[in-house]
Amino acid sequence: MTMNRRTLLGAAAAVPAFGALPYATARAQAANTLKLGVLTDMSGPYRDGSGPGSYAAVRQAVQDSGLLARGFNIEVVQGDHQNKPDVASNLARQWIDRDGVDVIIDVATSSCALAVNGVVKEKNKIMLNSTGATADLTGPACTPNTIHWTYDTYMLAKSTGGAMVKAGGDSWFFITADYAFGHALERDTGNLVKAQGGKVLGSTRHPFPGTTDFSSFLLQAQQSRAKVVGLANAGTDTINSVKQAAEFGLTRRQKLAVLLFIVTDVHSLGLQTAQGLVLSETYYWDLNDRTRNLANKYKGAMGGAMPTMWQAGCYSAALHYLKAAAEMGAAQAKASGAETVVKMKAMPTDDDAFGPGSIRQDGRKIHPAYLFEVKTPAESKGPWDYYKLVQTTPAEEAWRPLSEGGCPLVRA
């Protein structure tokens, strides 16, 4: 997609922007062009929560940035990494080397995010990660070129896992997606459970992607007799796990901890089945006037669907990048991804998705986290009215302390 003052076009791939222009004009415009790539899951288990909605969110950020009216040309391209790290890294390299992409946004699936993390460091470009969850991106895998924007496995463990332990869930069994995200979420939640005096009785890992039958994993969870069954998976895997747990009768004697569950998952599952589940998010469309304002602008492009926290994170990250690039000038912002990230860290963040915030040395974007309970059908007042707020974790408490992450960028 190419955006300027006169056009706002959407497409599945990059649109040639300057083919008919005289050479000198083309060079002048190219120097003032910023190119954003939305690399995400367009066809798999995370499509509804990220996918086309993340692309729409970045487009909205471009419109809201005001840069089009200031003479900037902004191109947005999208790509499907198919939840495969090799596809993600190859596409990232192609975008940077051939297509001139300056910043890669979203990157669903932690294994893909870790792969792209290495590419942008090597190429001195930028990754603004919204959907990949592993907290290792601000830990041992942190780089000067990546910002982890929306949430991570540590925050999920502390908010949802901590609430379950405090409510008496002091013995756990995990059903875990067998890749980087699931491993990190099980690790971080298990560490928190044990730190609060609980026990981890065991775990089982299911293949990712492609699993639809969770019966054998649920049977192991039942046999463990743990008070809490922690679902360290996401997207359609969690939806199917919750459905089948109800069919197995597991929830009559054990509690389910949906460690990563977002508003589109509740929408797919339905309130009749999802009611009473406790979950953590950093954005909910009906949280306050600003979140509702973003949702009302966004839903038209998505057929009335409300943005997820992943999609809201893409909006917020893209908007902050564009603010920094505008202050630096497009040419300087394009010249060094690491220098642009330094500028982004130095600027306070503020947008309709998360309100005021900041970015730490380790690349962790800081804002509050919220614990929600899914409403009953009788409590819901209309479409997408799914959550009631249980508690808020302040921004300074929601995330792993700098001293515990092991990020080499952190200075004592």
C-alpha positions as CSV (number, residue, x, y, z in Angstrom):
1,M,0.0,0.0,0.0
2,T,1.2,3.5,-0.9
3,M,-0.1,6.4,1.0
4,N,0.2,10.1,0.2
5,R,-2.0,13.2,0.5
6,R,-4.2,12.1,-2.4
7,T,-4.3,8.3,-2.1
8,L,-4.9,5.7,0.6
9,L,-4.7,2.3,-1.1
10,G,-4.7,-1.2,0.3
11,A,-3.1,-4.2,-1.4
12,A,-1.7,-7.6,-0.5
13,A,1.8,-6.7,-1.7
14,A,3.8,-3.6,-2.3
15,V,2.5,-1.2,-4.9
16,P,5.1,0.5,-7.1
17,A,5.0,4.1,-6.0
18,F,7.0,6.1,-8.5
19,G,7.1,4.4,-11.8
20,A,5.7,7.3,-13.9
21,L,7.5,10.1,-12.2
22,P,10.5,12.0,-13.6
23,Y,13.8,10.7,-12.1
24,A,14.6,13.7,-10.0
25,T,11.0,13.8,-8.5
26,A,11.1,10.1,-7.9
27,R,14.4,10.4,-6.0
28,A,13.0,13.3,-3.9
29,Q,9.9,11.4,-3.0
30,A,11.8,8.2,-2.3
31,A,14.0,10.0,0.2
32,N,10.9,11.0,2.0
33,T,9.3,7.6,1.9
34,L,8.9,5.3,4.9
35,K,8.1,1.6,4.3
36,L,6.4,-0.5,6.9
37,G,6.0,-4.3,6.6
38,V,3.3,-6.1,8.6
39,L,4.5,-9.7,8.9
40,T,1.9,-11.9,10.5
41,D,-0.3,-15.0,10.4
42,M,-2.8,-14.5,7.5
43,S,-4.0,-18.1,7.3
44,G,-3.4,-20.0,10.5
45,P,-4.4,-20.2,14.2
46,Y,-3.6,-16.5,15.0
47,R,-5.2,-15.0,11.9
48,D,-8.3,-13.6,13.7
49,G,-6.3,-12.0,16.5
50,S,-3.6,-10.5,14.2
51,G,-3.6,-11.2,10.5
52,P,-5.6,-8.7,8.3
53,G,-6.6,-6.8,11.4
54,S,-3.0,-6.0,12.2
55,Y,-2.6,-4.7,8.7
56,A,-5.7,-2.6,9.1
57,A,-4.4,-1.2,12.4
58,V,-1.1,-0.1,10.9
59,R,-3.0,1.6,8.1
60,Q,-5.1,3.4,10.7
61,A,-1.9,4.6,12.4
62,V,-0.6,6.0,9.2
63,Q,-3.8,8.0,8.8
64,D,-3.7,9.2,12.4
65,S,-0.1,10.2,12.3
66,G,-0.7,13.3,10.2
67,L,2.4,12.7,8.1
68,L,0.5,12.3,4.8
69,A,-0.5,16.0,5.1
70,R,3.1,16.9,5.8
71,G,4.4,15.5,2.5
72,F,5.6,12.1,3.7
73,N,4.9,9.1,1.5
74,I,4.2,5.9,3.5
75,E,4.1,2.5,2.1
76,V,2.6,-0.5,4.0
77,V,3.1,-4.1,2.8
78,Q,1.8,-7.3,4.4
79,G,3.1,-10.8,4.4
80,D,2.1,-14.3,5.7
81,H,4.9,-16.1,7.4
82,Q,2.7,-19.3,7.8
83,N,4.0,-19.6,11.4
84,K,7.3,-20.9,10.0
85,P,10.5,-19.3,11.3
86,D,12.4,-19.9,8.0
87,V,9.6,-18.4,6.0
88,A,9.5,-15.4,8.4
89,S,13.3,-14.8,8.2
90,N,13.4,-15.2,4.4
91,L,10.6,-12.8,3.8
92,A,12.1,-10.3,6.2
93,R,15.4,-10.4,4.3
94,Q,13.6,-10.0,1.0
95,W,11.6,-7.1,2.3
96,I,14.8,-5.3,3.6
97,D,17.2,-6.2,0.8
98,R,14.9,-6.0,-2.3
99,D,11.9,-3.9,-1.3
100,G,13.4,-1.3,1.1
101,V,11.3,-2.1,4.1
102,D,12.4,0.0,7.1
103,V,10.4,-1.5,10.0
104,I,8.7,-4.9,10.4
105,I,5.6,-4.9,12.6
106,D,3.5,-7.6,14.4
107,V,5.3,-10.9,13.8
108,A,2.9,-13.4,15.3
109,T,4.4,-16.6,16.7
110,S,7.4,-16.4,19.0
111,S,9.6,-18.6,17.0
112,C,9.1,-16.4,13.9
113,A,9.6,-13.3,16.1
114,L,13.0,-14.6,17.4
115,A,14.0,-15.4,13.8
116,V,13.1,-11.9,12.5
117,N,14.8,-10.4,15.6
118,G,18.1,-11.7,14.3
119,V,17.5,-10.4,10.8
120,V,16.7,-6.8,11.8
121,K,19.8,-6.7,14.0
122,E,22.0,-7.9,11.2
123,K,20.5,-5.5,8.7
124,N,20.2,-2.6,11.2
125,K,16.4,-2.2,10.6
126,I,13.6,-2.4,13.2
127,M,11.1,-4.9,14.5
128,L,8.1,-3.7,16.5
129,N,6.8,-6.9,17.9
130,S,3.2,-7.0,19.0
131,T,1.9,-10.6,18.8
132,G,5.0,-12.8,19.5
133,A,4.9,-13.4,23.2
134,T,8.2,-14.8,24.5
135,A,9.7,-12.6,27.1
136,D,13.2,-13.6,25.8
137,L,12.9,-10.7,23.3
138,T,13.7,-8.4,26.2
139,G,15.9,-10.9,27.9
140,P,18.8,-12.9,26.5
141,A,17.6,-12.3,22.9
142,C,17.2,-8.5,23.3
143,T,18.8,-6.3,20.6
144,P,19.1,-2.5,19.9
145,N,16.8,-3.0,17.0
146,T,13.7,-4.5,18.6
147,I,10.9,-3.2,20.8
148,H,8.5,-5.7,22.4
149,W,5.3,-3.7,22.5
150,T,2.0,-5.2,23.7
151,Y,2.4,-8.1,26.2
152,D,4.7,-11.0,27.0
153,T,4.8,-14.3,28.8
154,Y,6.1,-12.8,32.0
155,M,3.1,-10.4,32.2
156,L,0.6,-13.2,31.4
157,A,2.1,-15.4,34.1
158,K,2.1,-12.7,36.7
159,S,-1.4,-11.5,36.0
160,T,-3.4,-14.6,35.2
161,G,-1.2,-17.2,36.9
162,G,-0.8,-15.0,40.0
163,A,-4.5,-14.5,40.3
164,M,-5.2,-18.2,40.1
165,V,-2.6,-19.1,42.8
166,K,-4.0,-16.4,45.1
167,A,-7.5,-17.9,44.6
168,G,-6.3,-21.3,45.9
169,G,-5.0,-22.9,42.7
170,D,-1.7,-24.1,44.2
171,S,-1.1,-27.2,42.1
172,W,-0.7,-27.0,38.3
173,F,-0.5,-29.2,35.2
174,F,0.4,-27.6,31.8
175,I,-0.9,-28.3,28.3
176,T,1.7,-26.6,26.2
177,A,2.2,-25.7,22.5
178,D,5.5,-27.3,21.6
179,Y,7.4,-24.2,20.4
180,A,9.2,-21.1,21.7
181,F,6.0,-19.4,22.9
182,G,4.5,-22.3,24.8
183,H,7.8,-23.2,26.4
184,A,8.3,-19.6,27.6
185,L,4.8,-19.3,28.9
186,E,5.0,-22.6,30.8
187,R,8.4,-21.6,32.2
188,D,7.4,-18.2,33.4
189,T,4.1,-19.3,34.9
190,G,5.6,-22.4,36.5
191,N,8.3,-20.2,38.1
192,L,5.7,-17.8,39.5
193,V,3.5,-20.7,40.8
194,K,6.5,-22.2,42.6
195,A,7.7,-18.7,43.9
196,Q,4.2,-18.3,45.5
197,G,4.4,-21.7,47.3
198,G,2.6,-23.8,44.7
199,K,3.6,-27.0,42.8
200,V,3.9,-27.9,39.2
201,L,2.8,-31.6,38.9
202,G,3.7,-32.0,35.3
203,S,3.1,-31.0,31.7
204,T,2.4,-32.3,28.2
205,R,3.3,-30.8,24.9
206,H,1.2,-30.8,21.8
207,P,2.5,-30.2,18.2
208,F,2.2,-26.7,16.7
209,P,0.6,-25.9,14.4
210,G,-2.1,-28.4,13.2
211,T,-3.4,-30.1,16.3
212,T,-7.2,-30.3,16.6
213,D,-7.7,-33.3,18.9
214,F,-6.6,-32.5,22.5
215,S,-8.2,-35.5,24.1
216,S,-5.0,-37.3,25.1
217,F,-3.5,-34.1,26.6
218,L,-6.7,-33.4,28.5
219,L,-6.7,-36.9,29.8
220,Q,-3.2,-36.5,31.2
221,A,-4.3,-33.3,32.9
222,Q,-7.3,-35.0,34.5
223,Q,-5.1,-37.8,35.7
224,S,-2.7,-35.4,37.3
225,R,-5.4,-34.2,39.7
226,A,-3.9,-30.7,39.7
227,K,-6.2,-28.0,40.9
228,V,-5.4,-25.9,37.8
229,V,-4.8,-26.9,34.2
230,G,-2.7,-24.2,32.6
231,L,-3.2,-23.8,28.8
232,A,0.1,-22.6,27.5
233,N,-1.2,-22.2,24.0
234,A,-3.1,-19.6,22.0
235,G,-5.6,-18.9,19.2
236,T,-7.6,-21.8,17.8
237,D,-5.5,-24.3,20.0
238,T,-6.8,-22.7,23.1
239,I,-10.4,-22.4,21.7
240,N,-10.3,-26.2,20.9
241,S,-8.8,-27.0,24.3
242,V,-11.5,-25.1,26.2
243,K,-14.3,-26.7,24.1
244,Q,-13.0,-30.2,24.6
245,A,-12.2,-29.7,28.3
246,A,-15.9,-28.9,28.8
247,E,-16.9,-32.0,26.8
248,F,-14.6,-34.1,28.9
249,G,-16.1,-32.8,32.1
250,L,-12.6,-31.6,33.2
251,T,-14.0,-28.3,34.4
252,R,-16.2,-29.9,37.0
253,R,-13.2,-30.8,39.2
254,Q,-10.4,-28.6,37.9
255,K,-9.9,-25.0,36.9
256,L,-8.8,-23.9,33.5
257,A,-6.2,-21.2,33.3
258,V,-6.3,-19.7,29.8
259,L,-2.9,-18.1,30.0
260,L,-3.3,-16.3,26.6
261,F,-6.8,-15.6,25.5
262,I,-8.0,-12.6,23.6
263,V,-11.3,-11.0,22.7
264,T,-11.6,-12.7,19.3
265,D,-11.2,-16.1,21.0
266,V,-14.1,-15.3,23.3
267,H,-16.1,-14.2,20.3
268,S,-15.4,-17.5,18.5
269,L,-16.0,-19.6,21.6
270,G,-19.2,-17.8,22.6
271,L,-20.2,-16.5,26.1
272,Q,-22.1,-19.7,26.9
273,T,-18.8,-21.7,26.9
274,A,-16.4,-18.9,27.8
275,Q,-18.3,-17.4,30.7
276,G,-16.3,-17.2,34.0
277,L,-12.9,-17.6,32.3
278,V,-10.2,-15.3,33.8
279,L,-7.7,-13.8,31.4
280,S,-5.2,-10.9,31.0
281,E,-4.9,-8.3,28.3
282,T,-3.4,-4.9,27.9
283,Y,-6.1,-3.5,25.7
284,Y,-9.9,-3.9,25.7
285,W,-12.0,-1.9,23.4
286,D,-14.6,-0.9,26.1
287,L,-12.1,0.0,28.8
288,N,-12.3,3.8,28.6
289,D,-13.1,6.7,26.2
290,R,-9.8,6.5,24.4
291,T,-10.0,2.7,23.8
292,R,-13.5,3.1,22.5
293,N,-12.4,5.9,20.2
294,L,-9.8,3.7,18.6
295,A,-12.3,0.8,18.3
296,N,-14.8,3.0,16.6
297,K,-12.3,4.1,14.0
298,Y,-11.0,0.6,13.4
299,K,-14.2,-1.5,13.2
300,G,-15.3,-0.1,9.9
301,A,-12.3,-1.7,8.2
302,M,-13.0,-5.0,9.9
303,G,-16.7,-5.5,9.4
304,G,-17.7,-4.4,12.9
305,A,-15.1,-6.5,14.7
306,M,-13.3,-4.8,17.6
307,P,-9.5,-4.7,17.7
308,T,-7.6,-7.3,19.8
309,M,-4.7,-6.2,22.0
310,W,-2.4,-7.6,19.3
311,Q,-3.9,-5.4,16.7
312,A,-4.0,-2.4,19.0
313,G,-0.4,-2.9,19.7
314,C,0.4,-2.7,16.0
315,Y,-1.5,0.6,15.8
316,S,0.4,2.0,18.8
317,A,3.8,0.8,17.7
318,A,3.4,2.1,14.2
319,L,2.1,5.4,15.4
320,H,5.1,5.9,17.8
321,Y,7.6,4.9,15.1
322,L,6.1,7.5,12.7
323,K,6.3,10.2,15.4
324,A,10.0,9.4,15.9
325,A,10.7,9.3,12.2
326,A,9.0,12.6,11.7
327,E,11.2,14.3,14.3
328,M,14.3,12.7,12.9
329,G,13.4,13.1,9.2
330,A,12.8,10.2,6.9
331,A,16.3,10.0,5.6
332,Q,17.9,9.8,9.0
333,A,15.3,7.3,10.3
334,K,15.9,5.0,7.3
335,A,19.7,5.2,7.7
336,S,19.9,3.4,11.1
337,G,17.2,1.3,12.8
338,A,19.2,1.3,16.0
339,E,19.4,5.1,16.1
340,T,15.6,5.3,15.4
341,V,14.9,2.9,18.3
342,V,17.1,5.1,20.6
343,K,14.9,8.0,19.6
344,M,11.7,6.0,20.2
345,K,12.9,5.0,23.7
346,A,13.7,8.6,24.5
347,M,10.2,9.8,23.6
348,P,7.2,9.1,25.9
349,T,4.4,7.1,24.3
350,D,0.8,8.1,24.3
351,D,-2.1,6.9,22.2
352,D,-5.7,5.7,22.3
353,A,-4.7,2.0,22.7
354,F,-2.7,2.2,25.9
355,G,-2.6,5.8,27.0
356,P,0.7,7.2,28.4
357,G,3.7,4.9,28.6
358,S,7.4,4.5,28.0
359,I,10.0,2.2,26.5
360,R,12.7,0.7,28.7
361,Q,16.4,0.1,27.9
362,D,15.7,-3.6,27.2
363,G,13.1,-2.7,24.6
364,R,10.1,-3.5,26.8
365,K,7.1,-1.1,26.2
366,I,5.6,-0.2,29.5
367,H,1.8,0.2,30.2
368,P,-0.7,-1.3,32.6
369,A,-2.1,-4.8,32.4
370,Y,-5.6,-5.8,33.2
371,L,-7.2,-9.0,34.6
372,F,-10.7,-9.6,33.2
373,E,-13.4,-12.1,33.8
374,V,-15.6,-13.2,30.9
375,K,-19.2,-12.1,31.4
376,T,-22.2,-14.4,31.4
377,P,-24.6,-14.2,28.5
378,A,-27.1,-12.4,30.8
379,E,-24.4,-9.8,31.8
380,S,-23.5,-8.9,28.2
381,K,-25.3,-5.9,26.9
382,G,-24.5,-6.3,23.2
383,P,-22.0,-7.5,20.6
384,W,-18.4,-7.6,21.8
385,D,-19.4,-6.7,25.4
386,Y,-17.5,-9.6,26.9
387,Y,-15.3,-8.5,29.9
388,K,-15.7,-7.2,33.4
389,L,-12.5,-5.7,34.9
390,V,-11.2,-7.6,38.0
391,Q,-8.0,-5.8,38.7
392,T,-5.4,-3.5,37.2
393,T,-1.6,-4.0,37.5
394,P,0.2,-0.7,37.2
395,A,2.7,-0.3,34.5
396,E,5.7,-0.2,36.9
397,E,4.6,-3.6,38.3
398,A,3.3,-5.6,35.3
399,W,6.6,-6.4,33.7
400,R,9.7,-8.4,34.6
401,P,12.2,-6.2,36.5
402,L,15.1,-5.0,34.3
403,S,17.6,-6.7,36.7
404,E,16.0,-10.2,36.1
405,G,15.9,-10.3,32.3
406,G,19.5,-10.8,31.4
407,C,19.3,-8.3,28.5
408,P,22.9,-7.2,27.6
409,L,21.6,-3.7,26.8
410,V,20.8,-3.0,30.4
411,R,23.3,-0.9,32.3
412,A,23.6,-1.4,36.0
